[in-house]
């Protein structure tokens, strides 16, 4: 549940939990989550007997945008197993993803987003370069989902 206050929260304390259809929970640490959005398309409609000459906006379809997750490459194979399930076309590839924004002291969840029927769409491996000795090897995962709900 969202917690109201006068100052906005910082985007740096968050937790991501992925629960595929297998039920095995994937707790993943990501450095970035981006692209969360919802869009409602509308159609222009005008009733022929309207006394005013303007269109009405009629809501049509709604859709959720693709969400991108970035993290430093780690030894865990959980995400790769989920990606393989999606490539194999199994029903277990559909997952529930919960993204929780935490307070600065991490004592409370202040906002939660639920991604319904999420599936991996694209995985991008790290850029490997000999000259970047202090850089972190980052991987990127893009997921599609049927709905994004704010709780």
N, C-alpha and C positions, 0 to 999 in steps of 0.2 A: 504494500500500500504506500502511496506517495506521502511524503512528509513535507508540509509546507513550512517555509521560513522566508525571511526577508532577503538573505544573500543566496545567490545561486550556488549549487554544488559544483565541485570540480569534477572533471571527467576521468580522474586517474585511479579511483578506487572502484573496481568492478570485479564481478565473478561471473564466469560462464560455465553452465552445466549442460551437457549434451546427453540426452537419453534416447538412444536408438531403440528400434522395435524389439531388440533382444532383451531389453531391460537393464543391460549392463551400463551403468552411469559412467560417462567420460567427464572427469573434472579437468578442464584444460585451462592453462594460464596463457592469456593472450595479452599482447602489448597494445593492440588496437582493435576496435570493433567499429566498422563504418558502414554506411549505406542503409541503415534502418529507416524505412519510409513506407508509407501507405498512400495509395492514390485512388481517387474515385473519379471515374470518367463520367461526363455528362453529355446529354444531347440537347440540342436546341429544339424546342417544340412551341408551336403557336396554334392556339385554338382559333378556328376560323371565325367564331362569333365573339372573340375578345374585343371589347370596345377600345382598348389601347393597343397600338401597333408596336408590340415588342414580343420577344420570345421568352419563354419560361425555360429554366434549366431543369431537366429531368435527370436524376441520378441513374446511372446504368451499372456498370461493373466496378468492382473494387479489386485492387491487386496490391500485393506486397512486393517491395523491391528486393533485389539481391543484397545479401549482407556479406561483408568481407571481414574476415578475421585474420590477424597477423600475429605471429609469435616467433620467438627464437627457436631454432630447431633443437628438439630434445630427443632422447632415446625412446620415448614411448611410442608404441605402435597402434594405440587405440584409434587415432584418427585415420591411419592407413587402413585398418580393418574396416572402418566405417566406409571409407572411400571404395574399397574393394567390394563391399556389399552393394553399394550403389552401382558400380560398374557391372556387377553380376545380375543386377535387376531384381534383387530380393526385396521382399516387403519389409525386412528388418532394416533397410536403409532409411526408411521414414523415421524421423526423430523429432523429439520435442527439445527445443533449446530455450533455456532460461538465462537471461542476462540481468544481473542485479547490480544496481548502482549502490555503493555503500557510503556511509557517512565518513568524514575525514578520519575519525578514530576507528573506523571499521566495526563499530559496535552495533550498528543498525542498518537494515536495508531500507533505502529511502525511495527507490523506484525499481520496478520490475517490468521487463518486456518478455513476452512469451512468443516464440516462433513455432507455429504449428506445421506439422508434416514437412519438416525441413529435410533437405537432401543435399549432399555435396554436388556442386556443379563444376568446380574447377579447383585444382590444386596447383600452386606454383612453388617450385623449390627455391632454395636460396641461390643468390648470385655468389659464385665462388671466384675469388680473386686473391692472388698471392700478396698483393700490396696492402690489403686492409687487415693488418694483424690485430687491430683493436676493435674491429667491427664484429657485430653479432650476425651469425648466419640466420636469416629470416625466411620463414616460409609463409605462404598466403593461402587461405582457404576461402572460396566463395561458395555460399550456400543459397539455394532457392527455398522459398517457403510459401505456403498457401495463405497464411495470415500472420500478422504481427499485432498482438494485443498488448495494451498497456494496463498493468494491474497495480 
